[in-house]
Amino acid sequence: MDPETLFSAAGTAAMAGWLALLASPLAPRLSHIVAGRVIPIALSVGYTALVLAFWSTGEGGFDSLANVARLFETPELLLAGWVHFLAFDLFIGAWIVRDARETGALPFWLVLPCLPLTFLFGPAGLAAYFGLRAARRPALALA
């Protein structure tokens, strides 16, 4: 498959996971399985396949910002980087939803703003969740 088709498939899969998280109050177990396991694992397998297939074709590396930019000039490795973000951000979003539910740290309506932040800006969403969790339940701040 060409990179554009894989890009579209990965994005569609990730979006299905985020929709499952939004529906998690209605079906928490299904949401956990789909968004917290099945889709992140599938994306991780796709990422691994891309890296194994195309790593040797890329120039650059991780020792400088310029070399990271050169590495991502290879479309398949740029796609691998994107799939990496999709998999990890979804996994963290699912963890946020599950943690809030299991610890009773936050009601779902307070978790909701953290989800698009996590989808779009990964670490910012996680930081927002931890900030809200600490403000709401100080004893859980570092737990």
N, C-alpha and C positions, 0 to 999 in steps of 0.2 A: 504494500500500500504506500501511496505517496504521503509525505509529511502533512499536507493540508487535510487529507482524509483522516489521518490519525489524530491530528489536532482537533478536528470537529468531533470525532468519536470520544476522545478523552474529555473534552468540554461537556458533551452531552451526559456522559457517565457521571462526572463530578456534579453537574447541575441536578441530576436525579438524586444524588446523595444529599445535597443541600435541601432539596424539597422534602426528602424523607425526614431531615432534622426539623424542618418547620412543622411537619405533621407528627412529631414525636409525642406530644401530649396525648394524641389519639391512639398511637401504636408504639409505645416506647421500646418494646422488645424488637419489633420489626425495624424500627429506626436504628437501633443499636447494631443489629446484624447488617443491614444494608449500608448505612452511612459510616459505621464505625469499624466494619470488617470487610465485607465483600468488595465494595467499590474501592476503598484505599488499597486493598491487596491486589485487585485487578490492575489498578493504575501503577502500583509498585512493580508488578511483573512486566507491564509494558515499558516502564522506565528502564528496568534492568535489561530488557531485550534491546532497547535502543542504545543503551550505553555499550553493551557487549558487541552489538553489530557495527557501531559507528565510532567508537572511541578512537580507534587507530587512524581515522580519517581527519580528525580535528587537529588543528594547530593551536598552540597556546597551552595554558595550564592554570594552576591556582596560585601561583607565586606572586602575581601582581594583578592589578585591576586591568591593565592593558592585555595581559595574557588571558584573563577570563573573557574579555571582550572578543579576543581572537578565537577562543574555543567556541564561543557561541555564534561565530560566523558560519559554522556548519549547520545547515537547517535542521538536520536530524538531532544534533546535540542541543540546539536551541529548544527543539521540541521536547527532548528529554528533560531539560531544565524546567520547562513549563509543566510537564507532567509531574515532576518532583514537587513543585509548588501545589498543584491540584491535589495530589495524594496527601501531602502533609497538612495542608490547610483544612481539608475535609476531616482528616483524622483528629486534628485538634478541635475542630468544631463539634465533632461527635463526642469527644472527651468532655468538652465544656458542658454540653447538654446532659450527658450522663453524670458528671460530677455534681452539677447543680441539683439534679433529681436525687441522687443517692445521698448527698450530704445535707440536703434541705437548705443549702446555702442561699439560693435565690429562687423566686418563683419564675416560671417560664417567661412571663412578660418582661422581666428584667434581663433575661438571657437574650431575648430577641435582638436587641441592638448590637450585641456582641457578635452575632452570627454574620451579618454582612461585613462588619469590620474584619472578621477573621477571613471571610471569603476573599475580600479585596486586598486586605493589608495584613494578613497573617498575624504577626507578632503584636500589632496594635490591638487586634481583637482579643488576643490572649491577655494582654496587659489590662484591657478594659474589664475583662471578666474577673481577673484577680483583684483589681481595684474595687469593683462592685462587691465582690465576695468579702473582701476585707472590711469594707465600710458597713456592710450588712451584718456580718458575723465575724467580729474581730478575732475570735478564738480559732477560726479557720484560716486566718491570713497566711500562715506558713505551713499548714497541714497538707 
